[in-house]
C-alpha cells in the first residue's frame, strides 16, 4: 500500500518518522492508543516516507491515512 492506515479508532500518541526517511520492514512508524492500550504500527515492507498526513495527539478513525510512502 502507498499509505499507512489506522487499523482502529484511537489517539495518535507518537510519530516515529520524518519525511524523507527510509525504514526497513518491521521498524516502528507510529503508535496509536486505543482502549488504554498502545498499538505499535510497523512497516510491512522497506519504505521511504513521502509525507506525514496527521499530527501527534490527533484522534484517528478506522482506515484514516497516517503516512504516505514514496513509490
CORLIN-V719260 format. One line per field, one symbol per residue. burial: I if it has 24 or more other C-alpha atoms within 12 Angstrom, else O. Layout:
BEGIN
burial = ???
END
This chain:
BEGIN
burial = OOIIIIIIOIIIIIIIIOOOOOIOOOOIIIIIIOOOOOOIIIIOOOIIIOIIIIOOOOOIOOOOIIIIIOO
END
